[in-house]
Amino acid sequence: MATIFTRILRDDLPGHFVWRDDLCAVILSINPLSAGHSLVIPTVEVDHWLDLDVETNMHLTAVAQRVGRAIMEVHRPQRVATVVAGFEVPHVHLHVFGADSMDDLNFANAAASAEQSELAAEAALLRAALGQGG
């Protein structure tokens, strides 16, 4: 059975896309730690990041860096963090989000949900900062 991320990437389920290319997509987290909390997801369904081929892994990191710069531009956090945890969904994904302290990296503090209109507006801001527009 396809993961929830694969279903979002196939447009079977809704997602607020920030970036899309042949190797990955970036969507906003529905349980954000901070504004702009993004998930960089490979199009290939792989459970553990250690099992990714090197090219895909490098591409995900490069895209995460671009998205991180957009988050920095839009929200001006002290840092932009990346986390590869892999416990929530058995499909590799890099969390990219703004942080002002180590406390901001605690997933227990993630929002229980986010308003769809806020996610749509946030996705538009990040796409504009990335220069993609969609």
DSSP file with accessible surface (Angstrom, degrees, kcal/mol):
  #  RESIDUE AA STRUCTURE BP1 BP2  ACC     N-H-->O    O-->H-N    N-H-->O    O-->H-N    TCO  KAPPA ALPHA  PHI   PSI    X-CA   Y-CA   Z-CA
    1    1 A M              0   0  210      0, 0.0     2,-0.1     0, 0.0     0, 0.0   0.000 360.0 360.0 360.0 138.3    0.0    0.0    0.0
    2    2 A A        -     0   0   24      1,-0.1     2,-0.0     2,-0.1     0, 0.0  -0.348 360.0-113.5 -67.6 144.2    1.3    3.5   -0.9
    3    3 A T     >  -     0   0   16      1,-0.1     4,-2.4    87,-0.1     5,-0.2  -0.274  29.3-105.3 -71.0 165.9    2.4    5.8    1.9
    4    4 A I  H  > S+     0   0   83      1,-0.2     4,-2.1     2,-0.2     5,-0.2   0.880 123.3  54.0 -59.9 -34.4    0.4    8.9    2.7
    5    5 A F  H  > S+     0   0   13      2,-0.2     4,-3.0     1,-0.2    -1,-0.2   0.920 106.5  50.0 -68.5 -41.1    3.3   10.9    1.1
    6    6 A T  H  > S+     0   0   11      1,-0.2     4,-2.0     2,-0.2     6,-0.2   0.925 110.3  51.4 -61.2 -40.6    3.1    8.9   -2.1
    7    7 A R  H  <>S+     0   0   88     -4,-2.4     5,-2.6     2,-0.2     6,-1.2   0.885 111.6  46.8 -65.4 -36.3   -0.7    9.5   -2.2
    8    8 A I  H ><5S+     0   0   17     -4,-2.1     3,-1.8     4,-0.2    -2,-0.2   0.937 110.8  51.9 -69.0 -44.0   -0.1   13.2   -1.8
    9    9 A L  H 3<5S+     0   0   26     -4,-3.0    -2,-0.2     1,-0.3    -1,-0.2   0.829 109.4  50.1 -61.9 -31.5    2.6   13.2   -4.5
   10   10 A R  T 3<5S-     0   0  150     -4,-2.0    -1,-0.3    -5,-0.2    -2,-0.2   0.407 116.5-117.3 -82.4  -1.5    0.2   11.5   -6.9
   11   11 A D  T < 5S+     0   0  104     -3,-1.8    -3,-0.2     2,-0.2    -2,-0.1   0.701  82.8 123.5  67.5  22.2   -2.4   14.1   -6.0
   12   12 A D  S   <S+     0   0   99     -5,-2.6    -4,-0.2    -6,-0.2    -5,-0.1   0.739  79.6  29.9 -77.8 -25.8   -4.7   11.4   -4.5
   13   13 A L  S    S-     0   0   47     -6,-1.2    -2,-0.2    -9,-0.1    -1,-0.1  -0.944  99.3 -98.1-127.8 153.3   -4.7   13.5   -1.3
   14   14 A P        +     0   0  112      0, 0.0     2,-0.3     0, 0.0    -5,-0.1  -0.354  44.1 166.9 -73.0 150.7   -4.3   17.2   -0.9
   15   15 A G        -     0   0   26     -7,-0.1     2,-1.0    -4,-0.0    14,-0.1  -0.969  39.6-119.6-156.2 152.9   -1.0   18.8    0.0
   16   16 A H        -     0   0   37     12,-0.4    12,-1.8    -2,-0.3     2,-0.3  -0.835  38.4-154.0 -99.6  98.6    0.3   22.3    0.0
   17   17 A F  E     +A   27   0A  32     -2,-1.0    10,-0.3    10,-0.2   110,-0.1  -0.549  28.8 170.1 -81.8 136.5    3.2   22.1   -2.4
   18   18 A V  E    S+     0   0A   1      8,-3.4     2,-0.3     1,-0.4   116,-0.2   0.650  73.6   8.9-108.4 -29.7    6.2   24.5   -2.2
   19   19 A W  E     -A   26   0A  18      7,-1.4     7,-2.6     2,-0.0    -1,-0.4  -0.994  58.8-178.3-153.5 147.1    8.4   22.7   -4.8
   20   20 A R  E     +A   25   0A 105     -2,-0.3     2,-0.2     5,-0.2     5,-0.2  -0.953  15.3 144.9-152.1 132.0    8.2   19.9   -7.3
   21   21 A D        -     0   0   47      3,-2.6    -2,-0.0    -2,-0.3    22,-0.0  -0.828  62.5 -79.5-146.5-170.7   10.7   18.3   -9.6
   22   22 A D  S    S+     0   0  156     -2,-0.2     3,-0.1     1,-0.2    21,-0.1   0.785 125.4  36.5 -68.2 -27.7   11.4   14.8  -11.0
   23   23 A L  S    S-     0   0   48      1,-0.2    20,-2.2    20,-0.1    21,-0.5   0.689 124.0  -2.3-100.4 -21.8   13.2   13.6   -7.9
   24   24 A C  E     - B   0  42A   0     18,-0.3    -3,-2.6    19,-0.1     2,-0.3  -0.972  49.3-144.4-158.9 172.0   11.3   15.2   -5.1
   25   25 A A  E     -AB  20  41A   1     16,-2.3    16,-3.2    -2,-0.3     2,-0.5  -0.957  13.7-142.2-139.9 157.1    8.5   17.4   -3.8
   26   26 A V  E     +AB  19  40A   0     -7,-2.6    -8,-3.4    -2,-0.3    -7,-1.4  -0.994  23.3 173.9-123.2 125.2    8.3   19.8   -0.9
   27   27 A I  E     -AB  17  39A   6     12,-2.0    12,-3.2    -2,-0.5     2,-0.3  -0.877  34.7-103.2-123.4 160.4    5.0   20.1    1.0
   28   28 A L  E     - B   0  38A   6    -12,-1.8   -12,-0.4    -2,-0.3    10,-0.3  -0.616  38.8-111.4 -81.5 143.3    4.1   22.0    4.2
   29   29 A S        -     0   0   11      8,-2.8     7,-0.1    -2,-0.3     8,-0.1  -0.502  11.1-148.4 -70.5 139.3    3.7   20.0    7.4
   30   30 A I  S    S+     0   0   99      1,-0.2    84,-0.2    -2,-0.2    -1,-0.1   0.526 101.0  46.9 -84.3  -5.9    0.2   19.8    8.7
   31   31 A N  S    S-     0   0   68     82,-0.1    -1,-0.2     6,-0.1    81,-0.1  -0.570  90.2-171.5-127.4  66.6    1.7   19.6   12.2
   32   32 A P        -     0   0   26      0, 0.0    79,-2.6     0, 0.0     3,-0.1  -0.272  30.0-159.6 -70.7 146.0    4.3   22.5   12.0
   33   33 A L  S    S-     0   0   31      1,-0.3     2,-0.3    77,-0.2    73,-0.1   0.712  85.0  -7.8 -83.9 -28.8    6.9   23.3   14.5
   34   34 A S  S >  S-     0   0   35     77,-0.0     3,-1.9    65,-0.0    -1,-0.3  -0.958  98.7 -62.0-157.6 168.8    7.1   26.8   13.1
   35   35 A A  T 3  S+     0   0   51     -2,-0.3    63,-0.5     1,-0.3     3,-0.1  -0.318 121.9  20.7 -59.2 133.0    5.8   28.8   10.2
   36   36 A G  T 3  S+     0   0    4      1,-0.2    -1,-0.3    -7,-0.1     2,-0.2   0.471  77.6 169.2  87.7   3.5    7.0   27.3    6.9
   37   37 A H    <   -     0   0    3     -3,-1.9    -8,-2.8    -8,-0.1     2,-0.3  -0.300  18.7-171.1 -54.6 113.7    7.8   23.9    8.3
   38   38 A S  E     -BC  28  96A   0     58,-3.1    58,-2.7   -10,-0.3     2,-0.5  -0.789  23.3-144.7-115.6 154.5    8.4   21.9    5.1
   39   39 A L  E     -BC  27  95A  11    -12,-3.2   -12,-2.0    -2,-0.3     2,-0.7  -0.980   8.8-154.0-119.5 120.8    8.9   18.3    4.3
   40   40 A V  E     -BC  26  94A   0     54,-2.6    54,-2.2    -2,-0.5   -14,-0.2  -0.866  23.2-177.2 -95.6 117.3   11.3   17.4    1.4
   41   41 A I  E     -B   25   0A   0    -16,-3.2   -16,-2.3    -2,-0.7    52,-0.2  -0.960  23.3-130.2-124.8 126.8   10.1   14.0    0.1
   42   42 A P  E     -B   24   0A   0      0, 0.0   -18,-0.3     0, 0.0     4,-0.1  -0.420  17.9-130.7 -70.7 149.9   11.6   11.9   -2.7
   43   43 A T  S    S+     0   0   66    -20,-2.2     2,-0.3    -2,-0.1   -19,-0.1   0.820  92.1  79.1 -70.2 -27.8    9.3   10.7   -5.4
   44   44 A V  S    S-     0   0   68    -21,-0.5     2,-1.0     1,-0.1    48,-0.1  -0.616  91.6-121.5 -80.4 136.6   10.6    7.2   -4.9
   45   45 A E        +     0   0   85     -2,-0.3     2,-0.4    46,-0.1    46,-0.1  -0.719  47.0 157.5 -86.0 102.7    9.1    5.4   -1.9
   46   46 A V        -     0   0   27     -2,-1.0    46,-3.5    -4,-0.1     6,-0.1  -0.993  32.0-153.3-127.0 134.0   12.0    4.5    0.4
   47   47 A D  S    S+     0   0   97     -2,-0.4     2,-0.4    44,-0.3    44,-0.2   0.926  77.9  38.0 -75.0 -47.4   11.6    3.9    4.1
   48   48 A H  S >  S-     0   0   86     42,-0.1     3,-2.2     1,-0.1     4,-0.3  -0.900  71.1-136.6-116.6 135.0   15.0    4.8    5.5
   49   49 A W  G >  S+     0   0  107     -2,-0.4     3,-1.4     1,-0.3    -1,-0.1   0.789 103.5  65.7 -60.9 -26.8   17.3    7.6    4.3
   50   50 A L  G 3  S+     0   0  115      1,-0.3    -1,-0.3    -3,-0.0     7,-0.0   0.722  96.9  57.4 -66.6 -18.9   20.3    5.3    4.4
   51   51 A D  G <  S+     0   0  120     -3,-2.2    -1,-0.3     2,-0.1    -2,-0.2   0.465  83.1 107.1 -91.1  -2.8   18.7    3.3    1.6
   52   52 A L  S <  S-     0   0   16     -3,-1.4     2,-0.1    -4,-0.3    -3,-0.0  -0.468  79.4-108.7 -70.2 147.5   18.5    6.2   -0.8
   53   53 A D     >  -     0   0   83     -2,-0.1     4,-2.5     1,-0.1     5,-0.2  -0.414  32.1-111.9 -71.0 154.6   20.8    6.3   -3.7
   54   54 A V  H  > S+     0   0  107      1,-0.2     4,-2.9     2,-0.2     5,-0.2   0.891 114.3  55.0 -59.3 -41.6   23.5    9.0   -3.3
   55   55 A E  H  > S+     0   0  130      1,-0.2     4,-2.2     2,-0.2    -1,-0.2   0.933 111.1  43.9 -59.9 -46.5   22.2   11.1   -6.2
   56   56 A T  H  > S+     0   0    8      2,-0.2     4,-2.9     1,-0.2     5,-0.2   0.925 113.1  51.8 -65.6 -42.8   18.7   11.4   -4.7
   57   57 A N  H  X S+     0   0   45     -4,-2.5     4,-2.1     1,-0.2    -2,-0.2   0.929 111.2  47.1 -60.0 -44.6   20.1   12.0   -1.2
   58   58 A M  H  X S+     0   0  123     -4,-2.9     4,-2.4     1,-0.2    -1,-0.2   0.897 111.9  51.1 -64.1 -39.1   22.3   14.8   -2.5
   59   59 A H  H  X S+     0   0   53     -4,-2.2     4,-2.7    -5,-0.2     5,-0.2   0.927 108.3  51.1 -65.1 -43.7   19.3   16.3   -4.4
   60   60 A L  H  X S+     0   0    0     -4,-2.9     4,-2.8     1,-0.2    -1,-0.2   0.916 111.2  48.8 -59.3 -42.3   17.1   16.2   -1.3
   61   61 A T  H  X S+     0   0   76     -4,-2.1     4,-2.3    -5,-0.2    -1,-0.2   0.911 110.7  49.9 -64.6 -42.0   19.7   18.0    0.6
   62   62 A A  H  X S+     0   0   48     -4,-2.4     4,-2.0     2,-0.2    -2,-0.2   0.918 113.2  45.9 -63.6 -42.4   20.2   20.7   -2.1
   63   63 A V  H  X S+     0   0    3     -4,-2.7     4,-2.8     2,-0.2     5,-0.2   0.921 110.3  53.9 -67.2 -41.1   16.4   21.3   -2.3
   64   64 A A  H  X S+     0   0    4     -4,-2.8     4,-2.9    -5,-0.2    -2,-0.2   0.900 107.6  51.7 -59.0 -38.7   16.2   21.4    1.6
   65   65 A Q  H  X S+     0   0  108     -4,-2.3     4,-2.3     2,-0.2    -1,-0.2   0.925 110.0  48.1 -65.2 -42.6   18.9   24.1    1.5
   66   66 A R  H  X S+     0   0  120     -4,-2.0     4,-1.8     2,-0.2    -2,-0.2   0.926 114.1  46.4 -63.0 -44.1   17.0   26.2   -1.0
   67   67 A V  H  X S+     0   0    0     -4,-2.8     4,-2.7     1,-0.2    -2,-0.2   0.913 109.9  54.9 -65.7 -39.7   13.8   25.8    1.0
   68   68 A G  H  X S+     0   0    7     -4,-2.9     4,-2.6    -5,-0.2    -2,-0.2   0.900 106.5  50.8 -59.2 -41.3   15.7   26.7    4.2
   69   69 A R  H  X S+     0   0  154     -4,-2.3     4,-2.5     2,-0.2    -1,-0.2   0.889 109.7  50.7 -64.0 -37.7   17.0   29.9    2.6
   70   70 A A  H  X S+     0   0    3     -4,-1.8     4,-2.7     2,-0.2     5,-0.3   0.921 110.0  49.4 -65.4 -42.3   13.4   30.8    1.6
   71   71 A I  H  X>S+     0   0    0     -4,-2.7     4,-3.0     1,-0.2     5,-0.6   0.926 111.3  50.0 -61.6 -42.5   12.2   30.1    5.2
   72   72 A M  H  X5S+     0   0   65     -4,-2.6     4,-1.8     1,-0.2    -2,-0.2   0.930 112.7  46.8 -61.8 -43.0   15.1   32.3    6.4
   73   73 A E  H  <5S+     0   0  109     -4,-2.5    -2,-0.2     1,-0.2    -1,-0.2   0.918 119.7  38.3 -65.2 -43.5   14.1   35.1    4.0
   74   74 A V  H  <5S+     0   0   45     -4,-2.7    -2,-0.2    -5,-0.1    -1,-0.2   0.904 133.2  19.2 -77.5 -41.4   10.4   35.0    4.8
   75   75 A H  H  <5S-     0   0   67     -4,-3.0    -3,-0.2    -5,-0.3    -2,-0.2   0.592  83.3-142.3-112.1 -14.7   10.4   34.4    8.6
   76   76 A R     << +     0   0  183     -4,-1.8    -4,-0.2    -5,-0.6    -3,-0.1   0.861  31.6 173.7  55.5  44.6   13.9   35.4    9.7
   77   77 A P        -     0   0   14      0, 0.0    23,-0.2     0, 0.0    -1,-0.1  -0.347  44.9-112.4 -70.7 167.2   14.5   32.7   12.4
   78   78 A Q  S    S+     0   0  144      1,-0.1     2,-0.3    21,-0.1    22,-0.2   0.886  96.3   2.2 -66.0 -38.2   17.9   32.5   14.1
   79   79 A R  E     -D   99   0A 189     20,-2.2    20,-2.7    22,-0.1     2,-0.5  -0.942  63.8-132.7-140.2 162.9   18.5   29.2   12.4
   80   80 A V  E     -D   98   0A  43     -2,-0.3     2,-0.3    18,-0.2    18,-0.2  -0.994  30.4-156.6-118.4 125.4   16.9   26.8    9.9
   81   81 A A  E     -D   97   0A  16     16,-3.3    16,-2.0    -2,-0.5     2,-0.4  -0.688   9.7-159.1-100.9 152.5   17.0   23.2   11.1
   82   82 A T  E     -D   96   0A  88     -2,-0.3     2,-0.4    14,-0.2    14,-0.2  -0.996  12.0-178.5-127.3 137.5   16.8   20.0    9.2
   83   83 A V  E     -D   95   0A  36     12,-1.8    12,-3.1    -2,-0.4     2,-0.6  -0.999  16.3-167.3-136.1 132.6   15.7   16.7   10.8
   84   84 A V        +     0   0   56     -2,-0.4    10,-0.1    10,-0.2     8,-0.0  -0.927  31.3 145.3-116.2  99.4   15.5   13.3    9.3
   85   85 A A        -     0   0   37     -2,-0.6    -1,-0.1     8,-0.4     9,-0.1   0.855  28.5-167.5-101.0 -58.6   13.6   11.2   11.8
   86   86 A G        +     0   0   25      7,-0.2     8,-0.0     5,-0.1     6,-0.0   0.612  52.1 110.1  82.6  13.3   11.5    8.8    9.8
   87   87 A F  S    S+     0   0  190      1,-0.1    -1,-0.0     3,-0.1     0, 0.0   0.774  71.4  54.7 -89.6 -26.7    9.2    7.5   12.6
   88   88 A E  S    S+     0   0   97      1,-0.2    -1,-0.1     3,-0.1     0, 0.0   0.893 120.0  14.1 -76.5 -43.3    6.0    9.1   11.5
   89   89 A V  S    S-     0   0   21      2,-0.2     2,-2.5   -42,-0.1    -1,-0.2  -1.000  72.7-126.3-136.4 132.6    5.7    7.8    7.9
   90   90 A P  S    S+     0   0   76      0, 0.0     2,-0.3     0, 0.0   -42,-0.1  -0.273  86.0  89.5 -77.9  55.6    7.7    5.0    6.4
   91   91 A H  S    S-     0   0    0     -2,-2.5   -44,-0.3   -44,-0.2    -2,-0.2  -0.918  89.7-102.3-151.0 119.7    8.8    7.2    3.5
   92   92 A V        +     0   0    3    -46,-3.5     2,-0.3    -2,-0.3   -46,-0.1  -0.099  49.9 164.2 -46.6 137.2   12.0    9.3    3.7
   93   93 A H        -     0   0    3    -52,-0.2     2,-0.6    -4,-0.1    -8,-0.4  -0.933  30.0-142.5-158.3 136.8   11.3   13.0    4.4
   94   94 A L  E     -C   40   0A  10    -54,-2.2   -54,-2.6    -2,-0.3     2,-0.4  -0.899  16.9-142.6 -98.9 123.6   13.5   15.8    5.6
   95   95 A H  E     -CD  39  83A   9    -12,-3.1   -12,-1.8    -2,-0.6     2,-0.4  -0.737  19.2-174.1 -81.2 132.0   11.9   18.3    8.0
   96   96 A V  E     +CD  38  82A   0    -58,-2.7   -58,-3.1    -2,-0.4     2,-0.3  -0.991  20.1 142.8-129.7 120.9   13.0   21.9    7.2
   97   97 A F  E     - D   0  81A   0    -16,-2.0   -16,-3.3    -2,-0.4     2,-0.2  -0.995  48.8 -97.1-158.0 155.7   11.9   24.6    9.7
   98   98 A G  E     - D   0  80A   6    -63,-0.5     2,-0.3    -2,-0.3   -18,-0.2  -0.483  38.6-176.5 -75.7 146.0   12.9   27.8   11.4
   99   99 A A  E     - D   0  79A   5    -20,-2.7   -20,-2.2    -2,-0.2   -21,-0.1  -0.996  26.4-174.6-145.9 141.1   14.2   27.6   15.0
  100  100 A D  S    S+     0   0   87     -2,-0.3     2,-0.3     1,-0.3    -1,-0.1   0.477  79.5   4.1-108.8 -10.5   15.2   30.2   17.5
  101  101 A S  S >  S-     0   0   56    -22,-0.1     3,-1.4     1,-0.1    -1,-0.3  -0.973  81.9 -93.7-160.6 171.0   16.5   27.7   20.2
  102  102 A M  G >  S+     0   0  152     -2,-0.3     3,-1.9     1,-0.3     4,-0.1   0.819 118.8  68.1 -62.0 -28.5   17.0   24.0   20.8
  103  103 A D  G >  S+     0   0  122      1,-0.3     3,-1.4     2,-0.2    -1,-0.3   0.804  88.1  66.3 -60.7 -27.6   13.5   23.9   22.3
  104  104 A D  G <  S+     0   0   58     -3,-1.4    -1,-0.3     1,-0.3    -2,-0.2   0.566  90.1  65.4 -72.8  -6.8   12.1   24.6   18.9
  105  105 A L  G <  S+     0   0   57     -3,-1.9     2,-0.8    -4,-0.2    -1,-0.3   0.390  73.0 109.9 -94.2   4.3   13.4   21.1   17.7
  106  106 A N    X   -     0   0   82     -3,-1.4     3,-2.3     1,-0.2     4,-0.1  -0.697  55.1-160.2 -86.7 109.7   11.0   19.2   20.1
  107  107 A F  G >  S+     0   0   65     -2,-0.8     3,-1.5     1,-0.3    -1,-0.2   0.681  86.9  73.8 -66.0 -15.3    8.4   17.5   18.0
  108  108 A A  G 3  S+     0   0   86      1,-0.3    -1,-0.3    -3,-0.0    -2,-0.0   0.740  93.5  56.5 -66.6 -18.7    6.2   17.2   21.1
  109  109 A N  G <  S+     0   0  104     -3,-2.3    -1,-0.3    -6,-0.2    -2,-0.2   0.346  80.3 124.3 -93.7   5.4    5.6   21.0   20.6
  110  110 A A  S <  S-     0   0   28     -3,-1.5   -77,-0.2     1,-0.1     2,-0.0  -0.323  73.2 -96.9 -65.4 148.0    4.3   20.6   17.0
  111  111 A A        -     0   0   40    -79,-2.6    -1,-0.1     1,-0.1     3,-0.1  -0.372  23.6-131.9 -62.6 142.4    0.9   22.1   16.3
  112  112 A A  S    S-     0   0   93      1,-0.2     2,-0.3    -3,-0.1    -1,-0.1   0.814  84.1 -19.3 -66.3 -29.0   -1.9   19.6   16.4
  113  113 A S        -     0   0   86    -81,-0.1     2,-0.3   -84,-0.0    -1,-0.2  -0.964  62.5-131.6-164.8 171.5   -3.1   20.9   13.1
  114  114 A A        -     0   0   20     -2,-0.3     2,-0.2   -84,-0.2   -84,-0.0  -0.986  31.1-104.3-135.6 144.9   -2.9   23.9   10.8
  115  115 A E     >  -     0   0  119     -2,-0.3     4,-2.3     1,-0.1     5,-0.2  -0.479  25.3-134.3 -67.0 135.2   -5.6   25.9    9.1
  116  116 A Q  H  > S+     0   0  104      1,-0.2     4,-2.5     2,-0.2     5,-0.2   0.877 105.9  53.6 -59.8 -38.0   -5.7   25.1    5.4
  117  117 A S  H  > S+     0   0   86      1,-0.2     4,-2.2     2,-0.2    -1,-0.2   0.891 109.0  49.1 -66.6 -36.6   -6.0   28.8    4.5
  118  118 A E  H  > S+     0   0  125      2,-0.2     4,-2.6     1,-0.2    -2,-0.2   0.901 111.3  49.5 -67.6 -41.2   -2.8   29.5    6.5
  119  119 A L  H  X S+     0   0   13     -4,-2.3     4,-2.7     2,-0.2    -2,-0.2   0.913 110.4  50.6 -63.6 -41.4   -1.0   26.6    4.8
  120  120 A A  H  X S+     0   0   44     -4,-2.5     4,-2.0     2,-0.2    -2,-0.2   0.923 112.6  46.0 -62.8 -43.6   -2.0   27.9    1.4
  121  121 A A  H  X S+     0   0   57     -4,-2.2     4,-2.1     2,-0.2    -2,-0.2   0.912 113.3  49.9 -65.7 -41.3   -0.8   31.4    2.1
  122  122 A E  H  X S+     0   0   26     -4,-2.6     4,-2.5     2,-0.2     5,-0.2   0.915 108.7  51.9 -64.1 -43.3    2.5   30.0    3.6
  123  123 A A  H  X S+     0   0    1     -4,-2.7     4,-2.7     1,-0.2     5,-0.2   0.917 109.1  51.0 -60.1 -41.4    3.1   27.9    0.5
  124  124 A A  H  X S+     0   0   45     -4,-2.0     4,-2.4     2,-0.2    -1,-0.2   0.910 109.3  50.7 -63.4 -41.6    2.6   30.9   -1.7
  125  125 A L  H  X S+     0   0   89     -4,-2.1     4,-2.2     2,-0.2    -2,-0.2   0.928 113.3  44.7 -61.6 -45.6    5.1   32.9    0.3
  126  126 A L  H  X S+     0   0    0     -4,-2.5     4,-2.2     2,-0.2    -2,-0.2   0.903 111.6  52.2 -68.7 -40.0    7.7   30.2    0.1
  127  127 A R  H  X>S+     0   0   56     -4,-2.7     5,-2.3    -5,-0.2     6,-0.8   0.922 110.3  49.5 -60.6 -41.5    7.1   29.6   -3.6
  128  128 A A  H ><5S+     0   0   71     -4,-2.4     3,-0.8     1,-0.2    -2,-0.2   0.924 110.4  49.6 -64.0 -41.4    7.6   33.3   -4.2
  129  129 A A  H 3<5S+     0   0   25     -4,-2.2    -1,-0.2     1,-0.3    -2,-0.2   0.846 111.8  49.2 -65.7 -31.8   10.8   33.4   -2.2
  130  130 A L  H 3<5S-     0   0   20     -4,-2.2    -1,-0.3    -5,-0.2    -2,-0.2   0.591 110.8-125.5 -79.7 -14.2   12.0   30.4   -4.2
  131  131 A G  T <<5S+     0   0   69     -3,-0.8    -3,-0.2    -4,-0.8    -2,-0.1   0.717  81.5 109.6  76.5  21.0   11.1   32.1   -7.5
  132  132 A Q      < -     0   0   69     -5,-2.3    -4,-0.2    -6,-0.2    -5,-0.1   0.790  57.5-159.1 -97.4 -38.3    8.9   29.2   -8.6
  133  133 A G              0   0   65     -6,-0.8    -5,-0.1    -9,-0.2    -6,-0.1   0.499 360.0 360.0  69.8   4.3    5.4   30.6   -8.3
  134  134 A G              0   0   64   -116,-0.2  -114,-0.2    -7,-0.2  -116,-0.0  -0.950 360.0 360.0 161.1 360.0    3.9   27.1   -8.2
